[in-house]
């Protein structure tokens, strides 16, 4: 996600993992890669250099052109520690897609209805008698996102190891007035997905992590994906260190650094802080999962194709997607825990202090792209994984891969979760 604002396995014809220290690889490796890899590698190298992204793992699955997995940069600043394709990353707001998928599975089983009001399950929600579960999942509830609260962000800065409860998060959110009437417009709010996690627990009578594991992870064979306990801030090995510029308070309104700090960051004199072990408890069902690019590719393919829902419920999900910006409908859309990037890819992105991930799959062509980085946002404020994705998409979809996107203004890209 922008963590504050606002977004079955393809049969492989060629599978290759390339460990790249500085974006280079051996001639023998390159000779076995899909043709598009020779185009993408220098693009990714340049974007990482120009945006001081320490490390990245890039996975592409293309039934027509072949599959490619490559690693770039370092897993630890100031060292040659290789980043690997098996590394675990914080999943960030991609977690939201899992939360909403389980919610839809419960609706499919007749255990709840998407048009139920949230007040049926959770008391004392502002407009709780009018906000539906679907509106929460579509980011159209009007509820204030607790992640904008200044005191909350100061508390995160003062004690990044603090373990937060859902009650504390909701109390922060509900202390603020609603932003608009239910259904009036799109506005990304982490409060929405915290509430949906509570709905799942109330309906199933079990911890939400059990539902995630049984109904998504085990079903798809995601052996490297987890939903850690709130008290667990560790990341399974192997994993890179995760970095972020700025503080939670300084980035409330924008992730872009002030001009002088941007210049210092790009010059290498301002380094990002290590956020690897900061507690993810404040994100819970909105962002606490951990995964690898391989598991993410399997998952997003099922998300886009309907591998976790029946045909009718999957169609409900697809039909729910509405433009994030009505003035630019082709850029990106958001629906029931799913994002349409441009005109082709379905998936989501996820951003946490220290990490960013992107996952997208094209139901028509089968093309799947997953990118994971160990930097939250680049100095200009753009999500690091999205910087790389935007550079990659023209190779597969042409210059107009992102209708309405101005390459000179990266902030106009399809990041629904900023």
N, C-alpha and C positions, 0 to 999 in steps of 0.2 A: 504494500500500500504506500503511497505517501502515508506514513504512519499516522499523520494527523489529518490530511486533507484528501480530498479528492478533486483500484481499479484490483481398452486392450492395447498392447504395444504394436506399433507399425512394423510390418514385416521388413526386416533389413535386407537390402541388397548389397550394401557395403557398410561395415561397421569398423570405425577406426578411432582410437583414442590417441591424441597427439599431445605430448607434454612439451610446452613451449616456454622457455625461459624469457626470451625477449621477442616472441612472436615468430621465431624461426623453427624449422624442423628439417630433418634430413631429406635428401632427394628421394630416397627409397620410400619414405613415408608419404611424401607429396605425390609420388607416382601412383599410389593406390587410392588417393582421395577422389571424391566427386569433383567434377570440373569447377563447380561454384566455389569450392574451398579456396582456390587460388585467387578468386576475386574478393572473398570475404576477409581473408587473413590480413592483408595490408590495411583494409578499411578498419578492422577492429584494432589493429596495432596503433594506427594513427589516432583513433578516437580515445583509446585508453591513455595514450601519451598526452594528448591535448586536454584531457579532463582529469589527469592524475588519478586514474582508477588503478589500484594496486594489482588486483587479480580478477580473473573471470573464467568461468567455464561456459562454453557455448555448445549446445546440442541441436542438431538439425536432423530431422527424419523426413526423408522425401521418397515416397514409393517410386517416383519416376526418375529421380536424379541421383539417388543414393544417400546414405546416411553419413553423418560427420559429427564427431565429438572432438573438441579441441580445448586446450587449456592455455591461458595467457597470464603472464605476470607472476606475482608472488603471493603466497599466503600470509606473509609476515613482512611488514614494511622494514626496509633497511637490510633485508637478507635476500638470499637466493632460494629461499624455501619454496619448492614447487607447489603450486596449487594443483589438485588432482580432480579427475572426473568423478571420483568416489567421495569427494568431500561433502560434508553435511552443511547446510545453510539454514538460517532461520527463514521460514516460509512466508512470514509476514501476512499480509492481507489475502494471499491466496487461501489462507485458512477459511476466510469467509465463504468461499465456494463450497468447501466441505460442510460447513455448518448449514448452509442453505440446502445442500443436496440431502443431508439427513432429514432436515425439516420436510422436504418434498417427498422423501420416502415415507415418512409418517403420514403425510396427507394422502399419498397413494394407497396406503394401507387402511385409510379411513379412520386414523387415530386422531386427526385434527383436520381443520379446513384452512386453506390459505387466506380465506376472507374472515376468519375468526378475529375478533379484536384482541389485542395484546392484554387488555384488562381481564380477559377470561383466565389468564394464566399467571400474570404478574400484577400485584396490586400497586396502586399509587403511581402509575405511570401517567404523566400529563397527557391529556387527550386519549387515555387508555381505552375508553369506550368507543373511540372513532378510528384509531390507528389499527390497520389490519396487519397480520403477519406478513402478507405479501408486500405491503408498503414498507415494512422494516427491511425485508430482503432486497427490495428494489431501491433503497436509499431515498424514499419519498415520504418519510414519516414526519419531518419537521422537528424532530427532537435534537436538542443541542448535543454536540459531541463533547464528551468530558475532556478529550485530548486538547481542546482549545483553552481550557481553564488555566489562567496564569499561575495560580497557587499550585495546582496539580503539577505543572511543568517545573516549577521551582522545587517541588518535593522530589521529582525525578532526578533533577540535577544534584540536589543535596544528598540523596541516598539512592543511587541507582540499583542497589541490591534489595530495596524494600519489596516486600511481598504484599500485593494489593488483593483485596477481596472484591467480588462483584458488587456487594452492597456499597462499598466505599465508592466505586466507580459510578454507580447509578445515583448515589446521593449527590455527587458532584454535578452530574448531568442535570438532574431534576431541580437543582438549586437555581438553574438558569431558566428563563422563559423559553417557550418553544419558538422556533424561528419562522414557522409558517403553518398553515392548516394542512392536515394530512392529505397527501396526494397532489398538492399544489405544484410541486416542482422537485427536481433532483437536487439533493445535497448530501454529500458523503458524511456519514456519522458512525463512528465506532460504537456508539451507544446502541444503535439498532441491532448489531450482531451479538453484543453481550446479552441483550434481551432474548434473542432467538436461542442462544445457548441455554438459558434458563427454561425456556419453553420445552426444549428437547428433554432436559432432565426431569421436568415435571411430568411430561407425558410418558416417558419410558421408565421413570422411577430408578434410574441408574446414572452414574457419572457420565457426562457427555463424552469423555474420552473413550469409554467402553463402546458407545455407539459408533464413534469415529472408527475405532479399530475393527469392530465386527462388520459394519455395514459399508465401509469404504476401504480401509487399508488391507484387511484380510481378503476381502472380495476381489481386489485387484492385484494381490500379491505384492503390496508395497512394503517390503521388508526393511527399508531404510527410512521410513517415515514414522514420526511419533508426535504425540501431543503430550508434552511433559507436564508433570504436576506443577502447580503454582510455585511451590517451594524449590523447584529444580531449575537453576539458571545455566546448567551445563549444556554443552553440545556434544553429541557422540563423536568419537574419533573415527576417521580423520576429519578435521575441519580447519579452515583458515581462521586467522584473527579477523575481526570485523571492525571497521573504522567509520567515523562520522565527523564532519566539520560542524562547528558551532555547538551551542547548548540547546537544550529543550526550550528554554525561555527565549533565547535569541532567534529561534526559528519558528516561533508561533505563527507569525504572519507570512513569512517566506523562508524557504530553505536557501535562497541565494545569499551568499556572503556579501558584506559591504565591499565596494570596489577595491579598496586598499587590501582587504583580506583576500579577495579573489586573486589579485595580482601576486600576493605573497604565497598563496597556496599553489598557484601555477608555477611559481618560481622555485617551489620546494622549501621555502623558508618557514611556511606555516604548515604544520602537520596535523592531520585529523587525529582525534582521540580514539583510543582502543575501547570499544564498547562490547567486546566479545561476551563477557559474563554479566552484562547488565540484565536485571530480572525482566523477563517478558510477561510477568504475571498480569501487568496492567492491560495486556491485549487479549488474554484468554481466548474465547471463540472468535475473536476478531483478528487474531494474528499470531498465536503462540506456537504453531506447528513448526516442525523441523523436517527437512527432506533433502534428497539429492536430485540432481538433474535427471537421472535415469528414472526415478520414481515419478518425478513431476511430469515427464513426457508421457508415461503410461497413464497417469491420472488425467492430464488435460485432454488426452485423446478420448478417454471415456466421458469426460465432461462435455466435450464438443459433440460427440457422436451419440450420446445417450446411453452409454454402457452401464449407468447406475440407476436409471429410471426407465419405466415402461414408455412405449412410444407416445402415448397420450400426454403423460406428464412432461416428457422431454419437449414436446411441441408447445406445451404451456410455457415452459421455460424460454424457449426461443421466441415465442410470440410476445413475451413480456418485455423484450429489449426495446428501449426507447432512447432517442438521442440524448446525450448528456447536455449538449448545447443545441437547442432547437434551431439556432441560426446557422449551424454547421452540422447537419444531420449525418453526413457521410463520414465524419471524423471518428466518432466513437459513440457507442451506446451502452447502456447498463440495464440489466434486467434482474431476474431472480438469482442473485449471487453469481452473475456471469457478465463478462464484458465482451462487446464486439469492438475490436481494434480495426479501424479502417473499414473495408468492405468484406474482409475475408476471414480474419482470425477470431476465434472465440477462446476466451480464457480469463486471465486476470493478471495483475501484478501485485507485488508485495514488498513493502519497505519497512525495515526496522532499523533502529540505531545500530549501525555496523554492517548491514547487509541489504541487498535488494535482489529480487528475483522476478522474472517475467516468464509466463507460460502462455502459449497460444497454439491452437490447432485449427486447420482449415477443413471443415467437414466435407468439402467438395473434392479437394485434391489430396487430402491426407497429409499435407505438409504440417509438420509440428516443429516449433521453435521454442527452446528453453534457454534462458540466460540467467546465470547467477553470478553476483559480484560481491566483493567484501568491502564495499563502500556504499553508504546509504545514498547520499546525493553528491553530485559534483559541485565545484565551487559556484557555478552559475545557478544552482538550485535544482537542476534537472535530476531526476532519478537515474542513477548510474546505469542500471540494466537497460532502461529505456533509451539512453543515449546510444547504446550498442545496437539495440533492436532497430531503431530508426535508420541506422546506417546499413543494416542488413536487408531490410525489406525490399528496397528497390531492385536488388539482385533477383528476387523471386517474383515481384509484382510490378516492376517498372517504376519510372520516376514518380508516378502519381499513386504510389502505394498508400499514402496517407492523404486523402483529399482534404485540402484546407490547411495542411501543415506547411509552415514557412520554415525551410531549413535554416534561415538566418535568425530565426527566433525559436530556439528549441523548446521554450516554455509553452508553445502552442501545440505540442505533440499530444498524443492520445493517452494521457495519464489521468484516468478518472479518479484515482485514489489520492491525488495530491490535495 
